Amino acid sequence: MKIVECVPNISEGRDRAKIDAVTSVIEKVKGVKLLDVDPGEATNRTVITFIGDPDGIAEAAFQLVKKAAEVIDMRTHTGAHPRMGATDVCPFVPVSGVTMQDCAEIARKVGKRIGDELGIGVYLYEEAASKPEWKNLANARKGEYEGLAARFTGDDKEYWKPDFGPASFNPTAGATAVGAREFLVAYNINLSTRDRRIAHDIALDIREAGRAKRDEEGNIVRDEAGKVIKKPGLFTNVKAVGWVIEEYGRAQISINFTNYKITPIHKVFDECVKQAERRGVRVTGSELVGLIPKQAMLDAGRYYLNKMGKSIGVPESELIHIAVLSLGLSDLYPFKPEEKIVESFVEKEGKLEGMKLRDYFDELSADSPAPGGGSAAAVSGAQAAALISMVTNLTHGKKGYEDYWEDMERVAVCAQNLKDELNASIDRDTDAFNALMAASRLPKKSNEEKAARAKALEEATLGAIEVPLSVIRNMVKVMDLARVTADKGNRNSISDVSTAAAQARAAAEGARDNVMINVPGLTDKKRGKEFLDESTRLLAEVCKAADEVTARVHKALEENLR
């Protein structure tokens, strides 16, 4: 799933009616979820956070900037925070399934639309910056709103020409900085002390900016210009201070991770544990402020499982559970993944995927054509992958199988990924069938309607073929894993490998039949033949592998009977 976060800051933090008017446009856009609205009276600024798919996030961001320009008049604005426009900044942040380059492209797309349609000057910053110096927001915002008019009349007016929009002063809306940046994670580490100095001393050691360098006598060292020379801290992309929270009765190391992918949270946590011990205190746990991408939690879970010598080929829910326990994220109050992990706000279990088994079987047995054999094939495939993962996890860490631990962990990770993909295909197949039915019901009175219906039918038929075809392709991968597991897996669980092979065969056969039944609906007969040929070839591979694996398992079972 592709998920982007957008965190626009508008120049209004006091008038709730205006703030509500701006935020009201967000959730009117399909595929977008408003997460947080944080107004500040002193700054007269509101930080807004929402997430969604790339198309939805781009549309919602534009609508927000448009509405802010309608209700906020910069000529009367005052506040403690630097700003240059009704929407001061509008950054896009990659969360899941998208890259920083994708977000930079979204920034350019939205920026151009703001300039062209709203007549607001747009300056690209951070990872979308068109000038190296504008990567730093402070440089792009230099002079703030009051200095905008001079940008277009001075000797350096060419330099200050906006990336998009008119090279002229917009007195009511000002200008907007649009960019792309990494996800900022706000995180506190809890200490068994009320002493702020200890927390801040650790913060100085870990943060990128470090601390002032001192000579042997303890004096601060300065350069020739009198500037303090700094001793860098241990981690890049980390900002940190120490403070005391009386409500919790303890000191905390308050940390901002500006790029958790370069400096992961778990590495800093473990270092703070060491630093605290050297100072005679303990880390009791940690606290997440706001939201965190799922990937950061999964990385932490894998890191701590590795430290334990356990297999990392476990479900995502278990990885998150291990991360929560290891980081002590429930130290101050219960950590709820559904409220703290960004993807939880948009990742919803599918109608079928989230059902109880009895409800799924009841739905499958009803007189509606969907769900049908395609979804059932995906269920069988997901069971095959899950069984393989189970056997490998029952092998990893077991005495007598030490030579196979590494292989078993690799297989488990691959099997988990396939299980999740096949699980999603349960609903994808039903959705594809419903799309095909919807296309068939389109009007066909005029030539234009007939052409539109024919195009929709062709696209929907391709979707109805692609889902089961992906299931067959995944069964080939599952059987590759089954071969390894049949040879090296725990002998006490070896029968589950042949069960997995049987499930994989059933999944491939059912999926191939679903390809066959949909191919005649294609007008592109050449492409249809290619789909049939591929599905037949892959099914033969799966059946051959299933026979081999079953034979190996039966041989092992027979040996156990002797």
N, C-alpha and C positions, 0 to 999 in steps of 0.2 A: 504494500500500500504506500502511495506517495503522499507524504505529509509535510507541509511547510508551515512554519510559525511566522506571524507578522506582529511586530510590536511598535505601532505608531505612537508618537507622543504629540498630543495636541496642546495648543497654548490656551487652555482654559481649565482651571481646577477649582473654581468657586461657584459657578452657576450650574447647578445640577440639571436644569432643564436643557441647557445647551449641550452638556456632556451626554445626556440621554438621547438627544436628537442625533448626535454624531454616532453613538454606538448602536442606535436602533437600525441602521442600515446594514449592519454586519450579517446578522443571522437571517436576513431576507435572501441572502445568496445561498444557493444550494451547495451543500458539501462543506459549509463553513460553520465553526463553533466558536462562540465568544467565551473566553476563559476567565478574563479578569479585567476589571476597570479600577484603576488606582489613582484617585485625584489627590492633588497636593495644594493646600490653600496658599502657603507661603510662596511656593514656586509658581502658582497659578498655571499648573500644568497637569495633564492627566496621561498616565501610561496605560495603554490599552493592549490587551493580548488576545489574539485569536488564532485558530489553526484551521487547516483545510487542505484540499487537494490543490495542485498548482493553478488550475484555471479558476477555481472558486476563490482562492486567496488573492489572486490578481484583481478579480472583479470587485471583491469586498474592499480591498485596499483603495482602489480608485473611488468607489462610492463614498468611503469614509473621508478621503481628502476633499471630494466635491462638497459633501455636507459640511465639513469643518469650514471650508471657504465661504459657505453661505451664512453660517451662524456666528462666526468669530471675526471681529474687526480688529486687526492688529494695530490700528491707529490709537486705540484706547488701552492696549494691553500693557500691564506691568507685572513683573514677577522676579523672583530671585534666581531663576534658572536661565542660562543662556538659551536664546531662541531666535529664529529668523522668519517664522511663518506660522500661519494658523495650524497647519500640520507641520511641525518643526522637523521631525525625522520619521522615516517610514522604512525600517529595515526588514528584510526577509531572511529567515533562518531555516536551514535544512534540518529536518527532524528524522524522516524515515523515507527511504527509497528515492531520495533526490540528492544531488551534489551541490557544492557551493557554486559551481559554474551554472547549474540550473537556476539557483536563486539569484545570481547576478543577472541572468537573462530575464528573469521575471522583473527584477528591479528596472532594467532598461525598458522593458515593455510597458510597465506601469508608468515609469517616468516620462516616456514619450507621450503616452496618452494624457497624462496630467498637463504636460506642456502644450500639446496640440488642442485639447478640448476645453481646458480650464484657463489657459493663458497664465499659468503659474510657472515661474522659473524653477527648474529642477537641477540640483547638483548631485551627481553620483558620488557615493563615498564608500569607505571600507573596501570589500572585495569587488565591488562594481565600479570603483573609481576610474575615471578617464584620465586623471592626472595623478602621479605618484603622491604629490603633496596633499591631494584631497582625500586620500585614503584615511587620513586622520580627520575626524569630524570637526574638530576645533578649527582646523585650517579652512575647511569648506564653509564654516559658519562664521568666519572672522568678521568682526564688525557688527554682527547680529542684524536684527531688523533695521535698526537706526542707520546702519552703514550701507544698506542695500542700494539706495538711490545713487550714491557716489560710485558704485561699481560700474555703472553704465555711462558715466560722463568723464571719468578720469583718464589719465594717460594709459592706465593698465586695463582699459575696458575690454580689450580682446581677451586678456587673461581671465576676466571675470564673466565672460559670456557663458550663460548656463548651458548645460549639456542638452537640455530640452526646454522649449518654451521661449517666449520673447525675451530679447535682451533689453528689457525695460522694467521699471519699477512698478510692482503691483502693490498699491498702498494698503489695500484691505487684507489680502491673503499672504503678502510677503513672498517668501520662497520656501521650497521644501527640499530637504536632503533625503534622497532615496538610495538605499544600499543593500548589501548582503553581508551578513556576519555569522559567526558561529553562535550556537546556543550558549547562553550564559547560565551557569548553574550556581545558585546561592546555597551555601552549605556551612553549617556550624558544627564544630567538634567540641564535645562537652568534657570538662575537666573536673576532677574531684577536689576543687578548691574554689574559694571566692577571690583569690588573689589575681587581679587583672594583669599585674606585671608579669606573672608567669605565662599567662596566655599570650600576651603581646610579645614576650621574648621568643616564644616558639613561632609566632607569626612572622617575626623578623627573619628567623632562620629559614622558613619554608617559602616565603613569597619571592617573586621574581625580582622585585626592587631591592630586596635585601635590607641591610642596615648600614649605618655610617661606619666607615672604617676607622679603627683606633690604633694609636701607636702603643708601644710597650708600656707607657705610663698611663694609658687610658684616655689620652686626649684625642679628639676627633681630628682626622687627617683631612686637609684641604689642598686643592690644587693651587697653582699660581694665581688664579683669578679669585681665589677665596671660596670656591665652590666645594661643598662637602663631597669627598670621594666615597662611593658606596662599595660595600662588599656584597656581591650578588647572592641571592638566596638559592635554595636547592632546586626549585622548580620554576620552569617557565609557564606563562599563561596562568599564573596564580597571583591573586591579590589577597592580602590577609591583614587583619588587625586582631587585637585581643580586647575583650570587654567582659563586663559582668552583667548577667541578667538576674536581677533580684527575684523575679517571679519564679525562677528555677533554682535559686540559691546556689549558683555556681558561675564560674568563669567559662567563657567559650572562645575558641579560635574561630573567628568569622571569616569565611573564605568565599571569594568569587572565582570560579573557574571560567576563564574566557575561551578556553578550548579544551574541553574534557577529552577529546580524542588524542591530543598530544600529551597532556598530563592528566591521567585518569584519577578519579576520586579515590579509589582504593589504595593507590600508591601513596598519596598524600596522607590518608588516614593512618596507614601502617607506620609511616615516618613520624607522624605526630604521637603515636603510641610510644615509639622509642624516645622521642624528645621529652615527653612527659615523664617517663621513667627516670631519665637522667636528672630531672629536677625534683624527683621525689613525689610526684603526683601520678594519678592514673587517668587515662581516657575512659570515661564510663559509657560512651556511645556518641551518637551524632544526630544531627537534625537537618532535614532538607527543608529549605525555605522556598516555597513555590513549587515548580514542576521540574521534572528531569526526563530526558529521553530514555526510552526503554533500553537502547543499546548500552548506555552507561551502566545500567543495572545488570544486564546480561554479562557485560565484560567483568564486572565485579564478582558476579556469581561464579564465572569460569575461573577467575583468578584464585578465589578462595577454595574452590574444589580442587584445583591443581595443587595448592599448598597442602591440602589434606591427603593428596595422593588418590583422589577419587576421580571417576570418569566424568568428563564434562558433557557427555552425550545424554543429557537428561532434558525433560521438557522445560520450556521457558519459565513456567510457573515455579519450578523447583529452583532454577537459577536465581530468580528474583527472591525467592524465600531465603536462599543461602546468603544472598547479598544483604538482605535486611537484617538477618541474624548476625552476620560477620561485622557489619558496619555499626551495629547497635542502633539502628534507625528507629526503634521503638523505645528508646531510653526515656524520653520525656513524655511521649504519648504514642498510642498505637499508630504504626505506619500502615496506611491503606493504599496499596498499589493503584486501585481504581481511581483514587483521588490525586495521586502524586505523579503518575507516569503519563506523559503527554499523550501517547497513543491510545490510552484508555478512553479518552474523550471522543475518539472517532472510530476506533476499532471495536465493532460490535459483532458478537457471534452471529453467524448466519442463521436463518430460520430453521434449517435442518441441522446444521452443525451444532447448534446450542440445545437441541432437544434431548430429553431423556430417551433412552433406548425404546421404552414401551411406546412413547409418543411418536417416535420416528417410525417404528414398525406399523403403528396404526395409520399414520399418514401415507406410508408406502402402500398399504393394503387397501386404501380408499379407491373410489371410482374415478379419481382425477388422473390424467396421464402423466402428471409430474408431481412429485419425484417419481422417477422410473428406473430403468435399467442402468442408465448412465450414472446417476447418483449412487445406486447400489454398487456399481463397479468401483467407484471412487472410495466407498466405504471399505470394500474388500481390500483395495490397494493400501489404504491407510492402516488397516489391521495388519497387513503383511509387513509394512515398514515398522510398525510399533512392536511386533513380535521380534523382529530382528534386533531392534534396539534393546529390548528386554533381555534377550540372551546375551548380547555383548556386555551389558551392564552387570549381568550375573557372572560374567567371566572376568571382567576387569577387577583387579585387586584380590582375586582369589589365589590362594596358594596352589602351586602346581601349574599355573598358567602364566607365570611371570613373563615368559618369552613372547606372549601374545597380547599383553596388556596394551601396548601402544597401538597395535592393529585394531584391537577391539574398541578402543576409545575413538579412533578415526571412523570406524564403521558406525558406531553409535551416533556420532555427530551427524554423519550423512543421513542415517536413517531417520533421525529426528527432523531434519530439514525436509525430507521427502514426506514424512508423516504429516507435517504441517501443510505442505503444498497440496497433498491429496485431500486432506481435511477440508481445505478451502474449495476444492473441486466438487465436493458434495453439493454445495449450493450453486456453484458456478454452472454446473450442468443443468440444473433446474432453471436457473436464470436464462441460460441460452435457449432452452426449449420455450420458455415463456416469451422471449424476444421474438422467436420464430413465429409463434402464434399471433403475437401482436402485429407483426409485419404482414401476415396473411390476411388480417382483418382491415388493412388500410383501404381507403376508397380507390376505385379504378374506373371511374366514369370517363374522365377526360384523358387525353394522351399524356398530359403532364402528370396526372395522378397515377396512371399506369406505369410511367417511367420511374416515378418516385417509389412506387410499391415494389417494382422489380428490383431496384437498387437496394431497398431495405431488406427484401427477401434474400438476395444474394449475400449481403453482409451478415444477416442473422443465420443463414445456413452455414456460412464459414465458421461462425462462432459455435454452432451446434456440432460441428465436426472437430474444431480445434480442441475443445475441452476433453472429449474422450480420447483423442489422439495424444494429448499430453499425458493422460493416464497410462496409455500403453508405453509411451516413452519412459515414464517413470518406473514402470514395472521392469523394464530392462535394467535400470539402475538398481532397483531393489534386489533383483536376482543376482547381480554382481556382488552385492553385499551378502546375500544369502550363501553364495559359494564360499566366501571367506569364513563366514560364521559356522557353516557346516564342518569345515576343516579344523577350526581353532576354537570354537565355542565350547562352553561348559558342557561336558558330557551328560550332566544330570538334567540339562534343559534342552538337549539336542532335538527332541521330538517337536519342540516349538518351531524349529527351523523348517521342518517339512510341512508343518501347518502353514507357515508363512508362504512357502512355495505354492501350496494349494490355493491359498488366498490370492497370491499374485497371478497365478494362471487364470483363476476365475475372473479377476479384475481385467486382465488383458483380453480375454475372450469376450466378456460383456462389452468392454469399451470398443473393441474392433467391430462388433455387431452394430453399435451405435454410430460408428463411422459409416458403415455400409448402408444403413437405413437413411442417412442424410445426404449422401453423395448424389443420388439422383436429382435432388433439388437444385444442384448447382447448374448454372448455364455454362460455366467454364468447364467443359468436359475433360479437357486436358489436365487441368488442376485436380479434378475429381479423381481421375485415374491415378495421379501421383499420390493422392491421399490413400486410396485403396491399396496401392502397391506397398507404400510405406507401412501401413497398418498390418498387412498380411505378413510382410517380412519381419516386423518387430514381434508379432504374435508368435511366429515360428521360433524366434530367439528365446522368448520367454518360456515357451513350452519345452524346448530343448534343455534350457537351464533348470527348469522345474524338475524334469526327469532326472537330470544329473544329481541335483541336490537331494531329491527324495531317495535315490539309490544310495547315496553316501550316508544319509541318515539311517536308512533301514539296515545298512551294513553295520553301522555302529550300534544300533539297537539289538541286532542279532548277536553281536559279540557280547553285549551285556547279559544276554540270556544264558550264555554258556557257563 
